[in-house]
Amino acid sequence: MSSFRRIDLPSPNHGPRAEGTRVDLLILHYTGMPTAAHALERLCDPAAQVSAHYTVDEDGTIYTHVPEERRAWHAGRSSWRGAEDINSRSIGVEIVNPGHEFGYRPFPPAQMAAVAELCLGIMGRHGIAPADVLGHSDVAPARKEDPGELFDWPGLAAQGIGLWPTPSQTDDAPFTDAEVAVLLGRHGYDPAEPRALLSFQRHFHPERLTGAADPETVRRLRALLRMTGR
């Protein structure tokens, strides 16, 4: 039984998943709107043509919008490991936060606890691996930066939700930009996307949002690939 209040708030914005597609990704977003009310209204507005399966408010309230067996419209133009119809193969969770445009701020502990509980349930129902819990910016680096550098990815990873690499400080092997692009592609990013490395940093090295390869960023990328065996 959920520790957090759950409210059904159906959205009409959904459709069937592509035939033969299995849900194997969990995509986390921030709402990026001034208030929760603005976000919830938009997610349920037929004219907006956007939705998610769930929204988690800052107090931990979880809103249910779209049944998990249906294809919600949350990822937009995106790709991961060469596949482009991310909506057909994913569950989308919106997390209330004004985002970079309206006053980006840390995510409250109650909200993160609700996100963790929700994610663990979703992962268990669909057999989603920790490595396949991603941010919107991971699958759409050219367009998106959410849930952003203030999101507590390490805290979630400690609970088995997503991964957090521990780099080897003795890993001083040289690298080139071309080699880094190959490594990003092995993990799942579009290696031809110029902002892929920035999205990786936003998720896994938020202290350094340069979009340029540096030794610590590369150490973390190599450590991540060792964790996944990719």
N, C-alpha and C positions, 0 to 999 in steps of 0.2 A: 504494500500500500504506500502511496506517495506521501512524503513528509511535507509536501507543499500543496497549496491550494491549486486546484485545476479548474479551468473554466472553458467550456465549449463555446467557441466563437467561429462558426463555420465560414469558410470562404468559398465563393463560387468558382474561384480561379484554379482549376485543376483539370486533368484529363487522364486518359489511360497511359500507362507506361508502354514503351515500345515492346512489342511482342518478343518474348524470350529473354528479356533483360532481367537480371537479378540485381537487387539492391546490394551494393557493396561499398558505398561511400556515405559518409556523414559529413555534411557541409555546414560549418558554423559561420554566421553572419552577425554584424551589428545592424540595427535598424537605420541608423544614420539620419534620424529625423528629430525635430526639436523636442517632442514629447512622445511618451508611449501611446497616448491617444491618437496622435497623428499617424503613427506607424500602424496601429491596429486598424484604423479606418482605411488606410491605403491597402493593406493586405486583404481586406474584405470588400474592396470596391471593384465591381466588374469592369469599370472603365480603365482601371489601373493595369489590369492583366498581370499582376504579380501576386505571389502568395508564398507561404511556407507551410510546413507541416505543423510547426509549433513556434510560439514566441515566449520568451522568458523575460518577465518584468524585473525591475531592479529589486523588488521585495521578495522575489522568488516565485511569484505567481506564474503558472504555466498556462498559456492559452493554446487550445487545440483548434487548428484551422482546417486541415486536410487529412483524410485518412491515410495511413502509411502505405496502403496498397495503391494509392493514386499518385500521379505525377504532378507535384506542385511546381510552380513557376518561380523559382528562386535563384537559380544559378546564371541564367541568361547565356550569353555567348561565352563559352568556357571549354576547357579540355583538360584531360588528365590521362596520362599514359596512352596518349594517342586517340582516346575516345572523346567525342565532342558532345554527345547528348547526355550531359551530366545529370540533367533533371530526371531522366528515365532510370538512372542507376543510383539515385541518392535520396536521402532524407535531408530536408533543409530545416535548420533551426535558426530563427532570428533572436537576437539578444538585445534587449533595449539599451541603447546608448546613443547619444546625439551624434557621435562620430566626429570625424575631423572637420566637417563643415560647420557644425553647430556647437562645438565645445566639448571635444573628446575628453573623456575622464575615465579613471579606473572603474572596474566592474566590482560592485559591492560583494562582500563575502556571501550574503544570502543568495544573491543571484548566481554566483559561481557554484554554490552548493546545489542549487536547483538544476543548473546546467549539467553538473556531474551526474546527478540522479537520473535525469532525463536521458542523457547520452548512454549511460550504462544499460538502461532498459532497451534503447534502440539497438545498440550493438549486440545485445544478447538475442533479441528477436530476429535479427537479420544476419548474424554471424559476421559482423563487420570487424575487421582487424584494427588494432590500435593505429597502425601505420596509415590507415585509410580514413582517419578523422582529420579533416582538412579545413582550412579557412577559405572564405570566398576569394581572398587574394591569391591563394595557391592555384586555384583553377581558372582564375581570370586576372592574371597579373597586369595585363595592359589596361584594365578598366577599374580594378577594385583594390582597396587597401584594408578591408575589414576581415576579421574583427580587430586587427591592428596590434601595434607594439605594446599596448597596455594590457592586453588580454593575458590571463594567467595560464598559458600553455604548460609551463612546468608543473603547476599544481594539478592540472588535469592529468598529465602524463603520470604523475605519482599514483594516480588512482586507476591507471590502465586505460586512459582515454587519450589517444594520440601518443606520440613519442617525444622524448627529450634527450638528445644525444649528449654523451659525456666525452668530449674530445681528448685524444691523447696529446699531452703537452710535448711529447717527444716526436710527434708527427711533423717533421720539418721538410718533407719532400717538396721539391719545387713544383710549380704548376703554371699553366698558361690559361688565358681566358678561354681558349678553345677546349681545353681539357675540363675546365669548370663547367662549361656548357654541356659537355657529355655527361658529367656527373649529375647535373641537374636533370637531364633527360632520363637518366637511369632511375632517379627517384620518382619521376612522374611529370615534372614540369615540361612545358613546351620549350625545348632547348633553343629554338629560333626566336623566342620572345625576349627582347632586350631587357624587360623589367622582371624577368624570372628570378634573377639573383637578388634583387631588392625584395621581392616577395618572400624568398627564402629567409633573408635577414629579418624581415618583419615578423616572421613566425619563429625562427630559431636563433637569431642573434640580434634582438631588438636594440641592443646598445649601439649598434653600428648600422645605421640606415643610409648607406652610401650608394648601394647598387654596384659597387666595385669589389672585386675579389681581393681579399686580404688573408693573411695566414690563419687567423682564428676562424673566419667564416669558412674557409676551406677545410680546416680541421673538423668543424662541426658537420659539414656536409659529408665528409668521408666517414665520420663516426656514425652518422645516420644510416648511410648505406651499409655499413657493417652490421648495424642492428637489424636491418630488413633483409640482408642477403641479396640485395639487388645489384 
